[in-house]
Amino acid sequence: MSERGSSRPAKFALDLCRAREVRVATAESCTGGLVAAALTAIAGSSDVFECGFVTYSNEAKQRLLGVPAAILLRHGAVSAEAAAAMAKGALKRSSADFAVSITGIAGPAGGSKEKPVGLVHFAAARRDGKVLARRRLFGNIGRRRVRERSVAEALALLADLVEQTRPAARRVA
């Protein structure tokens, strides 16, 4: 993914977080760290970006993020439930105020009738328990394009949740 393609939404998300004095963590599966890469490609992101988890396997989702095995068995790794658990797990295992997660089927293989190639679930969570979720069906547009669109969607979802948070009070010197 080109830095130019993700830099505008990443900068917008970073600026929102900076204005509200909050920190962010990412939990990624099908994007393999591309959201974290988009955020950290921008100079100065260390004041906002806390950490990123790349949890490609179900075992990693359970071990690193604490995603319950029951969720993975009942709903699968590519589900709204798994995405929400990933985002909540990233918050539990970091000192971030917000987390965004992605889990999906980038293709070209791995899809099914119920969960086709291009299906991606997203979640953004806030420390107070608020969670936003999205489901996108990008279609079989190619692995690279599914991943690129997923990064943009995740950053937009993160920005939506952060925008719902009141800015930090400015201290008067």
N, C-alpha and C positions, 0 to 999 in steps of 0.2 A: 504494500500500500504506500502510495506516495505521501510524503509529509505535507505537501501542499493540499492534498485532498482532505486531510483530516485536521489541518491546522486551524482553520476558522472555527469549526465547532468546538475543538479542544480549547482554543484560546477563550472563547465565549464562556465555556464551563469553568475554566480556571479563574477568569475575571469575576464571575458570579461568586465562586467560592471564596476568593480573596476578599471581596467586598463584605462578605458575611463572616469572614475570619473562621472558616471551617476547612477541615481536611478530608481527603477522599481516598478510598481504597477501591480496587477493582477485583472482580472474581470472574475469570474468563475460561470458557471451554473452547468452543469452535473458532474463536478469534485468536487463541493462542498468545495473548498478551498484546494484541494490537491497540487496545484502548489505552493500556498503560503506556505503550510506546508513543501514541499520539499525544498524550498529556505530557510525558517527559521530554518529548522533542522540543518543547517550548522552554526557552531559557527562563529560569526563575521559578519553574514549577515546583521546586522542592518546598516552597512555603505552603503549598496546597496538597500535593500528592504525598500520601503516606506510604502505600505499598500496593502491590498487585499479586494476586494468586492466579496461577494458570493450573487449572484442575481438569485435565482432559479426560482422565479415566474416572469411573465411578468410585474406585478406591480412593483416589486423590480427593474427590469431592467430599467423601466421608472423613478421611483422615485430616485433611488440611482445613476444611471449612465446617466440618461437623454436620454435613447434610445427612439426615437420618436415612438408614438403609430402607426403612419402610416407605419413604417418599419415592426413592428410586425404584423399588419393587412395584409399588402400586401405580405410579404415574410415569415412571421412566425419567432418564436424565434430561430429555428434551421435553420439558413441561413447565408450566407456570409455577407449580409447586417447587420444583427443583431450583428454578431461577430465584424465587423468593428466599429459599433456604440458603442458597449460595450468597446472596447479598447480606442476609442476616448473619451468616457465618463469618463473612469478611469483617463485619462490624465487631463481632465478638472477639475475633482474633487479631484485632488491631486497635489503635487509638483513634481511628478516623471517625468523623462525625457522619459521613455519608458513604455508601458503597453502591456500586452499580455492577450488575452481573449479566452474563450472556451465556446461553446454552442453546445449541441448535445443530442443524444438519447442513453443513456447507456443501456437501457433495464432492465429487459427482455421484458417489454411491452412498449407501447407508439409509436411504429413504424407504418408506413403506406407504401403503395407501393412507393409513391413519396419520403418519408423520412423514410427509414427502420432503425431498431435497428442497432446501430453501426455507424450511420452517425454523424460525428462531424465536426464543422466548427471552425477555429482558425483565429485569427488576432493578429498582433503585430503592434503597432503604435509608432511613434516617434513624439516628440513635433513639429517638423517642418512640419508635415502633411504626411510624408511618412508612408504608410501602406503596410504590407505584409499579404497575406491571404492564407490559405490552407484549403482544404476539404479532409477529410479522411473517407473512408467507411471501418471500421474495421470488419464489419459483426457481426453476432449474436454469439459472442465469450464469452459472459457472462459479466455481469455488471462490475465486478472487473477488468477484463482484458481490457475492453473498457476504463475505467477510468485510469488505469495504463498507457496504450499506449497513451492516450490523454495527460497526464502529460508530458511524454517524448517528444511528438510531440510539445507541447506548448513551452517547454524549448528550443527545437531545433530551432523553429521559432523565438523565442526571440533572441537566440544567432545569428541567421542569420542576423537579422536586426541590432543588436548591432555591429556585425562584419563589416557591411557596413558603420559604423560611425568611423571617424578618432579618434584615441586616443587623449586624452587631452595632451596639450603641457606640458612638464615637466618644472617645475620652477627650475631655478638655484639659489642656495643660495649664 
